Amino acid sequence: MSAAERVHSVKELVTLAAGWLGDHGCSSARIDAELLLAVLLERDRLGLWLIHDMPVAADVMQRYRELLKRRQRGEPVAYILGRREFYGRNFVVSPACLIPRPETEHVVDAALQRLRRRGVQERRLRCVDLGTGSGCIAITLALEMPSLEVLGVDLSASALQLATRNASALKAKVDFRCADMFEFLQSGERFDLVVSNPPYITDAERSGLDRDVREHEPHLALFSGADPLAFHSRLLAVAERILTPEGVMVLELPALDAAGLKRMQPTEAERPSSTLPDLAGIQRVLLYG
């Protein structure tokens, strides 16, 4: 990006920045350029265009250049800004956790629909979010259904610090526990709802990922080894031991072929299972129970 001294308007600066990011391989150059300038001007993206003719001060331009350089090096915008929206709420994020994504909102939707279908309960329902990361699923469930008793489990202490911070900022009542999810599941506790966005990117797919994801997001939360359904299979194998009689397990799925979908809907299962599509028609959510 040019370091010319002349003053640029908001519109001109975004156009220059988007072109520069695009020339350096950024696939979302325009959006990223808008988001990074908007935060410096304390606006949202829409608000930015209400001041599109406003000249940008020299000190803002310098800070903007620094943010653009970070983006050009592949750092995700969510980490640069330190936040990401999920289910209409802002969550603090860092490289300690996976960046919340829109497809994961389908997990929340499916879980809430299933619980609400059960109606009024004589006892408080218990939920555990396995691999909670930023806490976006656990916190959203707690806020959308305050009667739910929610626990978030993660192996990463750094991720749990973020999750605790998010719960506090959003005034959500969620307990967090630092543990390996499969060791935790040996505790004998039972839950009415088990939710998880488990790792499902295979090692073979690693090289094809965007640099943003491959180099910056936590591998522990991304990669499943050789089998994209390795974690899902292990969770389903212990489902009967951790679910209450009327409990349900809700898991995010990768894009699966027919064989993968068949694995997630075993005919010998003790409870019914089904999958739900996302807006693109991909079977994104598994419901067991």
PASEBA-1860 file (N, C-alpha, C; in nm, 3 decimals):
! residues 289
1> MSAAERVH> 0.085/-0.119/0.000/0.000/0.000/0.000/0.087/0.123/0.000 ~ 0.051/0.225/-0.077/0.131/0.345/-0.089/0.137/0.421/0.042 ~ 0.252/0.475/0.071/0.270/0.554/0.192/0.266/0.702/0.159 ~ 0.203/0.740/0.050/0.196/0.879/0.008/0.135/0.965/0.120 ~ 0.180/1.091/0.128/0.141/1.176/0.239/0.005/1.241/0.220 ~ -0.049/1.243/0.098/-0.174/1.315/0.079/-0.287/1.250/0.157 ~ -0.382/1.332/0.196/-0.494/1.285/0.276/-0.593/1.210/0.187 ~ -0.639/1.097/0.238/-0.738/1.017/0.166/-0.870/1.018/0.242
9> SVKELVTL> -0.977/1.011/0.167/-1.108/0.992/0.231/-1.122/0.846/0.273 ~ -1.227/0.819/0.352/-1.255/0.682/0.394/-1.271/0.591/0.273 ~ -1.349/0.634/0.176/-1.374/0.553/0.057/-1.246/0.526/-0.020 ~ -1.165/0.630/-0.040/-1.040/0.614/-0.114/-0.946/0.519/-0.041 ~ -0.938/0.533/0.091/-0.845/0.452/0.168/-0.885/0.305/0.165 ~ -1.013/0.277/0.179/-1.060/0.138/0.173/-1.032/0.078/0.037 ~ -1.054/0.156/-0.069/-1.029/0.106/-0.204/-0.881/0.073/-0.223 ~ -0.794/0.160/-0.177/-0.650/0.135/-0.187/-0.611/0.012/-0.106
17> AAGWLGDH> -0.662/0.003/0.017/-0.627/-0.108/0.106/-0.677/-0.241/0.050 ~ -0.800/-0.241/-0.002/-0.855/-0.365/-0.057/-0.774/-0.411/-0.178 ~ -0.733/-0.319/-0.260/-0.651/-0.354/-0.375/-0.518/-0.412/-0.334 ~ -0.459/-0.352/-0.231/-0.328/-0.399/-0.183/-0.339/-0.539/-0.122 ~ -0.443/-0.561/-0.040/-0.462/-0.694/0.019/-0.491/-0.798/-0.089 ~ -0.572/-0.759/-0.187/-0.602/-0.851/-0.296/-0.479/-0.889/-0.375 ~ -0.391/-0.793/-0.397/-0.266/-0.820/-0.468/-0.176/-0.916/-0.390 ~ -0.198/-0.924/-0.258/-0.117/-1.012/-0.174/-0.191/-1.141/-0.139
25> GCSSARID> -0.295/-1.173/-0.217/-0.359/-1.303/-0.204/-0.471/-1.313/-0.105 ~ -0.521/-1.203/-0.053/-0.630/-1.208/0.044/-0.763/-1.225/-0.030 ~ -0.834/-1.330/0.000/-0.958/-1.362/-0.072/-1.077/-1.279/-0.025 ~ -1.067/-1.216/0.091/-1.176/-1.133/0.144/-1.127/-0.990/0.163 ~ -1.053/-0.941/0.064/-0.980/-0.815/0.078/-1.071/-0.697/0.111 ~ -1.182/-0.683/0.040/-1.268/-0.566/0.061/-1.329/-0.566/0.201 ~ -1.384/-0.679/0.241/-1.445/-0.689/0.373/-1.341/-0.663/0.481 ~ -1.223/-0.724/0.467/-1.119/-0.707/0.567/-1.075/-0.562/0.577
33> AELLLAVL> -1.059/-0.497/0.462/-1.018/-0.356/0.462/-1.122/-0.270/0.533 ~ -1.249/-0.299/0.511/-1.356/-0.222/0.577/-1.358/-0.247/0.727 ~ -1.347/-0.373/0.767/-1.352/-0.406/0.910/-1.238/-0.341/0.987 ~ -1.119/-0.345/0.930/-1.003/-0.292/1.001/-1.009/-0.140/1.014 ~ -1.057/-0.071/0.912/-1.069/0.075/0.923/-1.186/0.112/1.015 ~ -1.295/0.034/1.007/-1.412/0.064/1.090/-1.377/0.061/1.238 ~ -1.296/-0.036/1.279/-1.265/-0.044/1.422/-1.180/0.074/1.466 ~ -1.092/0.123/1.379/-1.010/0.239/1.414/-1.093/0.366/1.423
41> LERDRLGL> -1.198/0.373/1.343/-1.285/0.491/1.345/-1.406/0.472/1.437 ~ -1.405/0.359/1.511/-1.511/0.328/1.609/-1.648/0.327/1.543 ~ -1.654/0.257/1.431/-1.779/0.239/1.357/-1.796/0.092/1.325 ~ -1.919/0.056/1.281/-1.935/-0.075/1.219/-1.921/-0.056/1.068 ~ -1.930/-0.163/0.991/-1.908/-0.151/0.846/-2.010/-0.059/0.780 ~ -2.136/-0.066/0.823/-2.238/0.021/0.767/-2.208/0.167/0.801 ~ -2.173/0.190/0.926/-2.143/0.326/0.971/-2.026/0.387/0.897 ~ -1.936/0.302/0.851/-1.820/0.351/0.777/-1.863/0.426/0.652
49> WLIHDMPV> -1.967/0.376/0.586/-2.008/0.437/0.460/-2.097/0.559/0.478 ~ -2.136/0.585/0.601/-2.206/0.711/0.629/-2.108/0.827/0.637 ~ -1.978/0.793/0.646/-1.875/0.897/0.651/-1.774/0.875/0.538 ~ -1.818/0.822/0.425/-1.725/0.779/0.320/-1.641/0.892/0.262 ~ -1.690/1.018/0.274/-1.613/1.131/0.221/-1.523/1.195/0.325 ~ -1.529/1.148/0.448/-1.450/1.209/0.555/-1.301/1.182/0.535 ~ -1.216/1.285/0.547/-1.072/1.261/0.538/-1.022/1.184/0.660 ~ -0.928/1.094/0.638/-0.875/1.011/0.746/-0.746/1.074/0.799
57> AADVMQRY> -0.740/1.096/0.928/-0.625/1.161/0.991/-0.499/1.078/0.973 ~ -0.384/1.146/0.975/-0.256/1.080/0.951/-0.226/0.971/1.053 ~ -0.261/0.996/1.180/-0.231/0.895/1.283/-0.316/0.770/1.264 ~ -0.440/0.787/1.218/-0.527/0.672/1.190/-0.473/0.595/1.070 ~ -0.428/0.667/0.969/-0.371/0.600/0.851/-0.251/0.515/0.889 ~ -0.167/0.565/0.979/-0.050/0.489/1.019/-0.089/0.362/1.095 ~ -0.185/0.373/1.185/-0.232/0.255/1.258/-0.299/0.157/1.163 ~ -0.369/0.211/1.063/-0.435/0.127/0.963/-0.332/0.048/0.884
65> RELLKRRQ> -0.223/0.112/0.846/-0.117/0.041/0.773/-0.063/-0.077/0.855 ~ -0.047/-0.055/0.985/0.006/-0.163/1.069/-0.091/-0.282/1.074 ~ -0.220/-0.254/1.084/-0.319/-0.362/1.084/-0.321/-0.434/0.950 ~ -0.310/-0.358/0.842/-0.310/-0.419/0.709/-0.188/-0.509/0.690 ~ -0.075/-0.470/0.744/0.045/-0.553/0.733/0.025/-0.686/0.806 ~ -0.040/-0.680/0.922/-0.068/-0.804/0.995/-0.161/-0.894/0.913 ~ -0.261/-0.832/0.851/-0.353/-0.912/0.769/-0.281/-0.970/0.648 ~ -0.193/-0.892/0.587/-0.118/-0.938/0.471/-0.031/-1.058/0.505
73> RGEPVAYI> 0.015/-1.065/0.630/0.096/-1.179/0.674/0.012/-1.301/0.708 ~ -0.118/-1.291/0.693/-0.205/-1.406/0.713/-0.277/-1.411/0.845 ~ -0.257/-1.314/0.932/-0.325/-1.316/1.061/-0.474/-1.292/1.040 ~ -0.561/-1.376/1.093/-0.705/-1.358/1.073/-0.755/-1.226/1.131 ~ -0.852/-1.166/1.065/-0.908/-1.039/1.111/-0.963/-1.052/1.253 ~ -1.025/-1.165/1.284/-1.081/-1.183/1.418/-0.974/-1.174/1.526 ~ -0.856/-1.226/1.500/-0.747/-1.217/1.597/-0.691/-1.076/1.602 ~ -0.685/-1.008/1.489/-0.637/-0.869/1.488/-0.731/-0.780/1.570
81> LGRREFYG> -0.861/-0.799/1.549/-0.959/-0.719/1.622/-0.978/-0.768/1.765 ~ -0.948/-0.896/1.788/-0.965/-0.954/1.921/-1.107/-0.991/1.953 ~ -1.191/-1.004/1.851/-1.331/-1.040/1.877/-1.393/-1.098/1.751 ~ -1.504/-1.171/1.773/-1.581/-1.227/1.662/-1.726/-1.239/1.706 ~ -1.818/-1.207/1.617/-1.959/-1.216/1.650/-2.007/-1.360/1.635 ~ -2.090/-1.402/1.729/-2.150/-1.536/1.724/-2.288/-1.525/1.785 ~ -2.387/-1.564/1.711/-2.527/-1.561/1.756/-2.567/-1.421/1.804 ~ -2.515/-1.320/1.734/-2.551/-1.181/1.764/-2.477/-1.119/1.882
89> RNFVVSPA> -2.377/-1.190/1.934/-2.300/-1.138/2.047/-2.152/-1.137/2.014 ~ -2.079/-1.044/2.071/-1.935/-1.036/2.048/-1.860/-1.121/2.150 ~ -1.771/-1.205/2.099/-1.686/-1.290/2.183/-1.540/-1.250/2.165 ~ -1.470/-1.242/2.276/-1.326/-1.218/2.271/-1.260/-1.344/2.218 ~ -1.167/-1.328/2.123/-1.095/-1.442/2.067/-0.946/-1.410/2.060 ~ -0.868/-1.515/2.054/-0.723/-1.504/2.039/-0.675/-1.635/1.977 ~ -0.546/-1.644/1.941/-0.495/-1.770/1.886/-0.506/-1.889/1.982 ~ -0.550/-1.867/2.104/-0.571/-1.978/2.198/-0.698/-2.056/2.166
97> CLIPRPET> -0.785/-1.999/2.084/-0.913/-2.067/2.056/-0.946/-2.060/1.909 ~ -1.030/-2.153/1.868/-1.084/-2.153/1.732/-1.173/-2.030/1.714 ~ -1.168/-1.969/1.597/-1.256/-1.856/1.569/-1.398/-1.907/1.547 ~ -1.497/-1.857/1.622/-1.635/-1.901/1.601/-1.680/-1.875/1.458 ~ -1.755/-1.970/1.403/-1.800/-1.961/1.265/-1.951/-1.973/1.255 ~ -2.011/-1.915/1.150/-2.157/-1.918/1.137/-2.216/-2.059/1.137 ~ -2.144/-2.156/1.077/-2.201/-2.291/1.071/-2.222/-2.352/1.209 ~ -2.144/-2.308/1.306/-2.158/-2.361/1.442/-2.286/-2.312/1.509
105> EHVVDAAL> -2.342/-2.203/1.458/-2.470/-2.156/1.512/-2.580/-2.259/1.490 ~ -2.564/-2.344/1.387/-2.664/-2.449/1.363/-2.665/-2.551/1.478 ~ -2.550/-2.571/1.542/-2.544/-2.660/1.658/-2.629/-2.603/1.771 ~ -2.615/-2.474/1.795/-2.694/-2.407/1.898/-2.843/-2.415/1.866 ~ -2.878/-2.385/1.741/-3.019/-2.390/1.701/-3.078/-2.528/1.724 ~ -3.005/-2.631/1.683/-3.056/-2.768/1.696/-3.073/-2.806/1.842 ~ -2.976/-2.769/1.925/-2.983/-2.802/2.067/-3.101/-2.732/2.134 ~ -3.120/-2.604/2.105/-3.230/-2.530/2.166/-3.365/-2.585/2.122
113> QRLRRRGV> -3.378/-2.616/1.994/-3.503/-2.671/1.945/-3.537/-2.802/2.014 ~ -3.437/-2.888/2.032/-3.462/-3.016/2.095/-3.502/-2.999/2.242 ~ -3.434/-2.910/2.313/-3.466/-2.889/2.455/-3.604/-2.827/2.471 ~ -3.636/-2.730/2.387/-3.766/-2.665/2.398/-3.880/-2.760/2.365 ~ -3.851/-2.858/2.281/-3.951/-2.957/2.246/-3.989/-3.042/2.367 ~ -3.896/-3.053/2.463/-3.925/-3.132/2.583/-4.019/-3.060/2.678 ~ -4.034/-2.930/2.662/-4.127/-2.855/2.746/-4.075/-2.832/2.886 ~ -4.167/-2.801/2.975/-4.133/-2.772/3.114/-4.079/-2.896/3.182
121> QERRLRCV> -3.971/-2.880/3.256/-3.908/-2.993/3.323/-3.923/-2.982/3.475 ~ -3.932/-3.097/3.540/-3.940/-3.096/3.685/-3.804/-3.071/3.748 ~ -3.700/-3.094/3.673/-3.566/-3.072/3.727/-3.485/-2.987/3.629 ~ -3.378/-2.930/3.681/-3.291/-2.846/3.600/-3.212/-2.934/3.503 ~ -3.215/-2.902/3.375/-3.144/-2.980/3.276/-2.996/-2.945/3.275 ~ -2.913/-3.045/3.252/-2.768/-3.027/3.253/-2.711/-3.042/3.113 ~ -2.616/-2.954/3.081/-2.553/-2.954/2.949/-2.402/-2.947/2.965 ~ -2.329/-3.017/2.878/-2.184/-3.004/2.873/-2.142/-2.975/2.729
129> DLGTGSGC> -2.053/-2.878/2.715/-1.994/-2.842/2.586/-1.851/-2.893/2.587 ~ -1.823/-2.991/2.504/-1.691/-3.055/2.501/-1.601/-2.988/2.400 ~ -1.484/-2.941/2.445/-1.395/-2.863/2.360/-1.451/-2.723/2.344 ~ -1.479/-2.657/2.454/-1.556/-2.533/2.453/-1.485/-2.415/2.389 ~ -1.351/-2.413/2.388/-1.278/-2.305/2.323/-1.311/-2.169/2.379 ~ -1.360/-2.079/2.294/-1.398/-1.944/2.338/-1.521/-1.945/2.427 ~ -1.588/-2.059/2.434/-1.711/-2.069/2.513/-1.835/-2.028/2.436 ~ -1.822/-2.007/2.304/-1.934/-1.949/2.229/-2.060/-2.036/2.234
137> IAITLALE> -2.046/-2.169/2.224/-2.164/-2.255/2.229/-2.222/-2.259/2.370 ~ -2.138/-2.286/2.468/-2.184/-2.297/2.607/-2.250/-2.168/2.655 ~ -2.185/-2.056/2.629/-2.237/-1.926/2.676/-2.367/-1.892/2.605 ~ -2.374/-1.917/2.475/-2.496/-1.888/2.401/-2.612/-1.971/2.453 ~ -2.589/-2.099/2.478/-2.694/-2.185/2.531/-2.741/-2.135/2.668 ~ -2.646/-2.094/2.752/-2.681/-2.046/2.886/-2.763/-1.918/2.878 ~ -2.732/-1.832/2.783/-2.805/-1.706/2.770/-2.941/-1.725/2.705 ~ -2.948/-1.815/2.608/-3.075/-1.839/2.540/-3.171/-1.921/2.624
145> MPSLEVLG> -3.118/-2.002/2.715/-3.202/-2.085/2.802/-3.146/-2.078/2.944 ~ -3.179/-1.972/3.019/-3.120/-1.950/3.151/-3.145/-2.062/3.251 ~ -3.247/-2.144/3.229/-3.274/-2.254/3.322/-3.177/-2.370/3.305 ~ -3.095/-2.365/3.199/-3.003/-2.474/3.170/-2.876/-2.462/3.256 ~ -2.833/-2.572/3.313/-2.708/-2.576/3.388/-2.597/-2.618/3.292 ~ -2.504/-2.528/3.263/-2.408/-2.548/3.156/-2.265/-2.560/3.209 ~ -2.194/-2.659/3.155/-2.053/-2.680/3.186/-1.975/-2.681/3.056 ~ -1.862/-2.610/3.052/-1.773/-2.611/2.937/-1.643/-2.679/2.973
153> VDLSASAL> -1.599/-2.774/2.890/-1.478/-2.852/2.916/-1.378/-2.829/2.803 ~ -1.252/-2.805/2.839/-1.149/-2.790/2.737/-1.014/-2.828/2.797 ~ -0.929/-2.882/2.713/-0.795/-2.921/2.756/-0.702/-2.802/2.768 ~ -0.732/-2.693/2.698/-0.645/-2.575/2.695/-0.682/-2.476/2.805 ~ -0.589/-2.454/2.897/-0.612/-2.356/3.003/-0.624/-2.215/2.945 ~ -0.549/-2.187/2.839/-0.555/-2.054/2.777/-0.692/-2.029/2.715 ~ -0.747/-2.131/2.650/-0.880/-2.118/2.593/-0.983/-2.096/2.703 ~ -0.969/-2.166/2.813/-1.065/-2.152/2.923/-1.058/-2.013/2.987
161> QLATRNAS> -0.940/-1.952/2.987/-0.931/-1.814/3.035/-1.016/-1.721/2.949 ~ -1.009/-1.742/2.817/-1.092/-1.662/2.727/-1.241/-1.690/2.749 ~ -1.275/-1.818/2.762/-1.415/-1.855/2.782/-1.470/-1.793/2.910 ~ -1.391/-1.796/3.016/-1.432/-1.736/3.144/-1.452/-1.587/3.129 ~ -1.361/-1.524/3.055/-1.372/-1.380/3.030/-1.499/-1.348/2.950 ~ -1.529/-1.429/2.850/-1.650/-1.408/2.771/-1.775/-1.426/2.853 ~ -1.777/-1.529/2.936/-1.894/-1.553/3.020/-1.918/-1.436/3.114 ~ -1.811/-1.383/3.170/-1.823/-1.270/3.261/-1.874/-1.146/3.188
169> ALKAKVDF> -1.816/-1.118/3.070/-1.856/-0.999/2.994/-2.001/-1.006/2.949 ~ -2.047/-1.127/2.915/-2.183/-1.144/2.865/-2.282/-1.181/2.974 ~ -2.231/-1.188/3.099/-2.316/-1.218/3.214/-2.389/-1.352/3.199 ~ -2.312/-1.452/3.158/-2.365/-1.587/3.142/-2.317/-1.674/3.257 ~ -2.405/-1.755/3.310/-2.369/-1.845/3.419/-2.326/-1.979/3.359 ~ -2.195/-1.997/3.348/-2.138/-2.120/3.293/-2.020/-2.160/3.380 ~ -2.012/-2.288/3.414/-1.894/-2.341/3.483/-1.798/-2.396/3.378 ~ -1.669/-2.384/3.406/-1.568/-2.435/3.314/-1.474/-2.529/3.387
177> RCADMFEF> -1.428/-2.630/3.313/-1.339/-2.730/3.371/-1.227/-2.762/3.272 ~ -1.104/-2.762/3.321/-0.989/-2.794/3.237/-0.966/-2.945/3.241 ~ -0.990/-3.011/3.129/-0.976/-3.157/3.125/-0.978/-3.205/2.980 ~ -0.918/-3.318/2.955/-0.934/-3.388/2.828/-1.078/-3.437/2.821 ~ -1.144/-3.414/2.707/-1.286/-3.446/2.700/-1.314/-3.594/2.724 ~ -1.228/-3.682/2.677/-1.255/-3.825/2.691/-1.224/-3.875/2.832 ~ -1.126/-3.814/2.897/-1.103/-3.847/3.037/-1.219/-3.796/3.122 ~ -1.268/-3.676/3.090/-1.382/-3.622/3.161/-1.504/-3.713/3.151
185> LQSGERFD> -1.523/-3.772/3.034/-1.641/-3.855/3.011/-1.638/-3.986/3.090 ~ -1.524/-4.017/3.152/-1.515/-4.135/3.237/-1.561/-4.106/3.379 ~ -1.600/-3.983/3.407/-1.633/-3.942/3.545/-1.764/-4.001/3.595 ~ -1.848/-4.047/3.503/-1.976/-4.103/3.545/-2.088/-4.001/3.548 ~ -2.059/-3.875/3.522/-2.164/-3.773/3.519/-2.253/-3.794/3.397 ~ -2.380/-3.759/3.411/-2.473/-3.771/3.301/-2.534/-3.635/3.269 ~ -2.568/-3.618/3.141/-2.617/-3.488/3.094/-2.739/-3.507/3.005 ~ -2.825/-3.405/3.010/-2.942/-3.404/2.923/-2.905/-3.358/2.783
193> LVVSNPPY> -2.795/-3.282/2.773/-2.749/-3.232/2.645/-2.597/-3.235/2.642 ~ -2.542/-3.298/2.540/-2.398/-3.297/2.513/-2.379/-3.231/2.378 ~ -2.303/-3.123/2.375/-2.277/-3.052/2.250/-2.127/-3.045/2.226 ~ -2.089/-3.042/2.100/-1.946/-3.030/2.068/-1.928/-2.992/1.921 ~ -1.824/-2.913/1.899/-1.772/-2.890/1.764/-1.634/-2.954/1.763 ~ -1.628/-3.086/1.745/-1.500/-3.156/1.758/-1.410/-3.133/1.638 ~ -1.280/-3.157/1.652/-1.190/-3.145/1.537/-1.232/-3.242/1.427 ~ -1.229/-3.195/1.301/-1.265/-3.286/1.192/-1.188/-3.262/1.062
201> ITDAERSG> -1.085/-3.181/1.066/-1.001/-3.163/0.947/-0.890/-3.268/0.950 ~ -0.875/-3.342/0.843/-0.775/-3.449/0.841/-0.636/-3.393/0.812 ~ -0.536/-3.471/0.846/-0.398/-3.431/0.817/-0.376/-3.412/0.667 ~ -0.444/-3.493/0.586/-0.430/-3.483/0.441/-0.486/-3.352/0.386 ~ -0.581/-3.294/0.459/-0.643/-3.169/0.414/-0.566/-3.045/0.461 ~ -0.468/-3.065/0.545/-0.398/-2.954/0.608/-0.338/-2.857/0.506 ~ -0.271/-2.911/0.405/-0.201/-2.824/0.309/-0.298/-2.743/0.224 ~ -0.422/-2.786/0.213/-0.519/-2.715/0.131/-0.594/-2.606/0.204
209> LDRDVREH> -0.569/-2.592/0.334/-0.637/-2.489/0.411/-0.583/-2.351/0.378 ~ -0.666/-2.249/0.396/-0.617/-2.113/0.387/-0.504/-2.093/0.487 ~ -0.409/-2.009/0.450/-0.296/-1.984/0.539/-0.342/-1.929/0.674 ~ -0.449/-1.848/0.673/-0.502/-1.792/0.797/-0.530/-1.902/0.899 ~ -0.598/-2.006/0.851/-0.638/-2.116/0.939/-0.517/-2.203/0.974 ~ -0.444/-2.243/0.872/-0.334/-2.338/0.889/-0.225/-2.287/0.982 ~ -0.195/-2.158/0.972/-0.081/-2.105/1.046/-0.118/-2.035/1.177 ~ -0.247/-2.005/1.197/-0.280/-1.922/1.312/-0.380/-1.983/1.410
217> EPHLALFS> -0.472/-2.067/1.363/-0.570/-2.122/1.456/-0.514/-2.247/1.522 ~ -0.560/-2.278/1.645/-0.500/-2.388/1.722/-0.523/-2.525/1.659 ~ -0.415/-2.596/1.633/-0.425/-2.727/1.568/-0.501/-2.827/1.653 ~ -0.493/-2.813/1.784/-0.564/-2.904/1.874/-0.714/-2.903/1.847 ~ -0.767/-2.786/1.809/-0.911/-2.772/1.785/-0.949/-2.799/1.640 ~ -0.849/-2.815/1.553/-0.876/-2.829/1.410/-0.866/-2.972/1.358 ~ -0.756/-3.040/1.394/-0.718/-3.161/1.322/-0.756/-3.289/1.396 ~ -0.810/-3.383/1.318/-0.860/-3.508/1.375/-0.771/-3.628/1.343
225> GADPLAFH> -0.661/-3.606/1.270/-0.577/-3.717/1.228/-0.616/-3.765/1.090 ~ -0.616/-3.896/1.069/-0.647/-3.951/0.936/-0.797/-3.958/0.908 ~ -0.877/-3.963/1.013/-1.022/-3.984/0.999/-1.096/-3.858/1.042 ~ -1.176/-3.797/0.954/-1.248/-3.676/0.992/-1.352/-3.700/1.102 ~ -1.393/-3.825/1.117/-1.497/-3.858/1.215/-1.443/-3.931/1.338 ~ -1.313/-3.923/1.358/-1.252/-3.995/1.470/-1.312/-3.952/1.603 ~ -1.324/-3.821/1.626/-1.378/-3.771/1.752/-1.527/-3.800/1.762 ~ -1.598/-3.785/1.652/-1.742/-3.811/1.653/-1.769/-3.957/1.691
233> SRLLAVAE> -1.692/-4.048/1.633/-1.712/-4.191/1.661/-1.686/-4.223/1.808 ~ -1.582/-4.162/1.863/-1.551/-4.186/2.005/-1.660/-4.130/2.096 ~ -1.714/-4.016/2.059/-1.821/-3.957/2.140/-1.948/-4.042/2.132 ~ -1.982/-4.087/2.013/-2.101/-4.172/2.000/-2.085/-4.303/2.075 ~ -1.961/-4.353/2.082/-1.936/-4.480/2.150/-1.966/-4.473/2.299 ~ -1.956/-4.354/2.357/-1.981/-4.341/2.503/-2.112/-4.268/2.531 ~ -2.189/-4.239/2.426/-2.310/-4.160/2.443/-2.406/-4.220/2.546 ~ -2.424/-4.352/2.542/-2.520/-4.413/2.633/-2.478/-4.402/2.780
241> RILTPEGV> -2.347/-4.388/2.802/-2.298/-4.377/2.940/-2.310/-4.235/2.993 ~ -2.317/-4.134/2.905/-2.314/-3.997/2.954/-2.446/-3.922/2.937 ~ -2.538/-3.978/2.857/-2.667/-3.914/2.838/-2.770/-3.967/2.936 ~ -2.857/-3.879/2.982/-2.972/-3.923/3.059/-3.068/-3.999/2.966 ~ -3.167/-4.069/3.020/-3.255/-4.148/2.933/-3.318/-4.068/2.819 ~ -3.348/-3.943/2.841/-3.408/-3.861/2.736/-3.307/-3.762/2.677 ~ -3.179/-3.783/2.704/-3.077/-3.690/2.661/-3.047/-3.697/2.512 ~ -2.978/-3.593/2.464/-2.943/-3.584/2.323/-2.800/-3.533/2.309
249> MVLELPAL> -2.730/-3.584/2.209/-2.596/-3.538/2.174/-2.606/-3.463/2.041 ~ -2.546/-3.343/2.036/-2.551/-3.259/1.916/-2.408/-3.225/1.877 ~ -2.368/-3.270/1.758/-2.230/-3.253/1.714/-2.225/-3.183/1.579 ~ -2.127/-3.092/1.563/-2.105/-3.033/1.431/-2.033/-3.134/1.343 ~ -2.073/-3.139/1.216/-2.015/-3.233/1.120/-1.936/-3.160/1.012 ~ -1.836/-3.228/0.957/-1.773/-3.178/0.834/-1.864/-3.209/0.716 ~ -1.830/-3.159/0.599/-1.902/-3.199/0.478/-1.871/-3.345/0.450 ~ -1.974/-3.430/0.448/-1.954/-3.575/0.438/-2.008/-3.629/0.306
257> DAAGLKRM> -1.945/-3.736/0.259/-2.000/-3.810/0.147/-2.103/-3.910/0.200 ~ -2.160/-3.989/0.112/-2.266/-4.083/0.152/-2.217/-4.182/0.257 ~ -2.092/-4.229/0.243/-2.038/-4.326/0.339/-2.022/-4.263/0.477 ~ -1.977/-4.139/0.480/-1.961/-4.071/0.607/-2.094/-4.048/0.677 ~ -2.196/-4.009/0.600/-2.328/-3.989/0.658/-2.385/-4.120/0.712 ~ -2.358/-4.230/0.642/-2.406/-4.360/0.689/-2.341/-4.397/0.822 ~ -2.212/-4.366/0.837/-2.143/-4.392/0.964/-2.206/-4.315/1.080 ~ -2.258/-4.195/1.050/-2.316/-4.112/1.155/-2.462/-4.146/1.183
265> QPTEAERP> -2.517/-4.242/1.109/-2.654/-4.285/1.132/-2.660/-4.438/1.141 ~ -2.590/-4.494/1.237/-2.582/-4.641/1.247/-2.717/-4.703/1.279 ~ -2.749/-4.810/1.209/-2.879/-4.874/1.229/-2.888/-4.947/1.363 ~ -2.771/-4.983/1.420/-2.772/-5.057/1.545/-2.774/-4.966/1.667 ~ -2.781/-4.835/1.648/-2.777/-4.741/1.759/-2.898/-4.760/1.851 ~ -2.877/-4.736/1.980/-2.984/-4.751/2.078/-3.085/-4.637/2.072 ~ -3.044/-4.524/2.017/-3.133/-4.409/2.005/-3.138/-4.364/1.859 ~ -3.243/-4.294/1.822/-3.250/-4.246/1.683/-3.145/-4.138/1.658
273> SSTLPDLA> -3.096/-4.134/1.536/-3.001/-4.029/1.499/-3.044/-3.968/1.367 ~ -3.008/-3.843/1.348/-3.043/-3.773/1.225/-2.942/-3.663/1.201 ~ -2.941/-3.611/1.080/-2.854/-3.498/1.048/-2.938/-3.383/0.997 ~ -2.888/-3.261/1.018/-2.957/-3.141/0.975/-2.866/-3.059/0.884 ~ -2.921/-2.999/0.779/-2.837/-2.923/0.685/-2.816/-2.779/0.730 ~ -2.707/-2.719/0.680/-2.687/-2.577/0.698/-2.752/-2.504/0.580 ~ -2.730/-2.374/0.569/-2.796/-2.295/0.464/-2.748/-2.333/0.325 ~ -2.631/-2.396/0.317/-2.578/-2.438/0.187/-2.623/-2.579/0.150
281> GIQRVLLY> -2.703/-2.642/0.237/-2.751/-2.776/0.210/-2.657/-2.886/0.257 ~ -2.545/-2.849/0.320/-2.451/-2.949/0.373/-2.506/-3.001/0.506 ~ -2.504/-3.134/0.522/-2.550/-3.194/0.647/-2.449/-3.158/0.756 ~ -2.481/-3.057/0.835/-2.385/-2.992/0.923/-2.396/-3.036/1.069 ~ -2.510/-3.088/1.110/-2.532/-3.118/1.252/-2.582/-3.262/1.266 ~ -2.522/-3.335/1.360/-2.570/-3.467/1.396/-2.645/-3.459/1.527 ~ -2.764/-3.516/1.530/-2.840/-3.533/1.654/-2.850/-3.680/1.686 ~ -2.807/-3.716/1.807/-2.819/-3.854/1.852/-2.905/-3.851/1.978
289> G> -3.021/-3.914/1.971/-3.110/-3.918/2.084/-3.240/-3.841/2.058
END
